[in-house]
Amino acid sequence: MQDTLDQIKNGREYLKSGNVAHALAIFENVAESDKGFLFVFNDLERLYRQILQTLPPGSDRAKELSEKLSKITARHEKQGPIEQRRSRGLPGLPGTKIDGSIFADLSDNSKKWSWEPTSADVPLTLTPHLDVSSIDTSETFAVLVYLDKGGFHEDEEGEKVVVSPGTELQVQLVTTAHFEVIGNPHRKCVLNLGQEAYRFEKFGVRRVPLASSIEGDPAISALFTSDGRACGNVKRRIDLNAIVIPNSTEDQDPIEVIPETGGTPDLTIIIMNNPINDGRQFHCIVTSPHLPDYREGKDEPWNLSDRSEAIVSGFMQRFTDDNTPPSQLVAELIGAGKLLFEASPSIFQKAYWELAGQDGSLKSIAVVSEEAFVPWELMVPTGGPEGMERESALGVDCTVGRWIYKSKAPRQTIRLTNSTIVAPSYSGSETLAQSGPEANAVNLAFPGKVVRPATFDEVASELKQSRSLVHFVCHGKDETANGQLLLLDGGQQLTDTGLRGILGLKEAFAKRAPVVFLNACEVGRGNPALVGPRGFAAQFIKLGALAVIAPLWSVEDSIAHEIALEFYLKAKAKSGRPLGEIFQEIRKRAYQNGRDSYAAYCFFGDPLARIV
């Protein structure tokens, strides 16, 4: 009862604030039960009617909402006299009157609203630029950051800034070790509706002594954030003799930041490639609302001794080896985790130990990265005050959500109603004993369609049906040089590049951004590409998925089945707990029983994301 009460209160608060889509999602969710339906019928009925007034007659959306209105009206008539039903309410929550103040406000011409985004909701899209004056070895030089409606210059690369009008936009200047920023590296502004350009106050930057002897390629970048979420960047490689080195660029998808009503992760790590993109040189920005020095973000270069792919592969080899006994696997997991933490950016390590010393302050971590391989969930903190070390991994102690940097920011609210299930029928040694039962269980929890046969054409067709959940239970392979693939029926394959090339799929995902569960071997691992990480997780996120769940390496069929059923059982309960917490609990079992499959699963999404 209390959960229903809270949901309705939240829905009405969303409605008052003008967030019609969230309010509607909550009311429809409550209405799934007969008792809940009685409490929200008036809300739903009036909301459907108000939305219909804003839609073109005969449009697909108008038809959809008219059908929903007819269904709830018929359902309402079957459940009792109208006047009796309209007088019902929840304890402590007055029923919404048919002419109540919420809907009177919505009907007021002075507060006109629309189901479609209003002009104030349409995000601004601007191109960031970074100009550098001449460089002197002993003096500061100026860096100008600005935004306009043009394209990137020939010597720039980056992602366009997309931000809602009226929200605060922050830019942070970051440099390689060859330079240092003089004074405050941050600037802020608020962009207004219709604004087509903005120029920030100039930054002062100094070339450090002996800069020419420092390893790596000199570069300067500007990172843009809004509400703590990355929303664009611009980068330039810099010649130490003041000649800018041109970069090859290509049109990038903008990063869209959508304002959220939920909380902010306790610790956020953003990893950007150096423009040369050699797999060794990165820049790390760390933010935390709990640490005054990190509230606006602190940054430093992160240079690795080898390509991150090679380093991670070496750390992970033993605990993923079939010949490693369970008694040794836990030690290998912890040992590799410590090596991974020691190889992580030092600024992240410092922030972690500062937060770890604050009781209860570190519960959620967001990792937004252009680096494709490092398994942050498995890091085991070491090197703390007085030599302190942890005995468990970050992904066991905290809720960790990962995200692909060059993508629309993840959401904190997710709704699951129906599904597309891909479960190929294998034979011989490739048979997955739990494939059929798992497909049936998912379909029972979130009714939809099990794709039969699971050929490329059938899978491509069903992926475009705009369902809220896409679940794969199949074999997968990670061929580092050639990308990733899923094995389908009839010897066919779905590759990560082929997925991105399915015509109409991005439009379908934009209509109903799904959650994607890839219960297949190795497909959570990212591969480096010319313009950032790729692989199924990255490609589904680029297409518009709200969240992606996938294992990093080969997993046992029985454990994979167990994990899927547990996730859906807890997601179906709609307890309001973050989805990442489910995998936090699952991951813990690897350290208890020596079965590495429990540690393999990654959650790509906001660490605070919940089912509504």
Protein Blocks (a to p, Z undefined) as FASTA:
>chain_A
ZZmmmmmmmmmmmmmnopamlmmmmmmmmmmpmklmmmmmmmmmmmmmmmmmmpcehiak
lmmmmmmmmmmmmmmmmnocfklmmmgccehiacddfkbmklmmmmpmklgccfbdcfkl
pccddddddddddddfkbccdddddddfbdcdfkbccddddddehiacdddddddfkbcc
ehjfbdcddddehiabdcdddddddddehklmpgcjddddddddeehiacbdcdddddfk
lpacdddddddddddddddfbdcdfbdcdddddfklnopaccdddddfkbmklmnopadd
dddfbdfklmmmmmmmmmmpfklcfklmmmmmmmmmmmmmmmmcfklmmmmmmmmmpghk
ambdcdddfbfkbcfklpccehiahhiacfbdfklmpccddddfkbcdddfbdcdfbdcd
dddddehjllcfklmmmmmmmmmmmgcbddddddfklmmmmmmnopabdcddddddddfk
nopadddehhiacdfklmmmmghklmmmmmmccdddddbehklpccddfkocedjklmmm
mnopabdcddfbdcdfklmmmmmmmmmmmmmnonopafklmmmmmmmmmmmnopaklmmp
cceddfkbccZZ
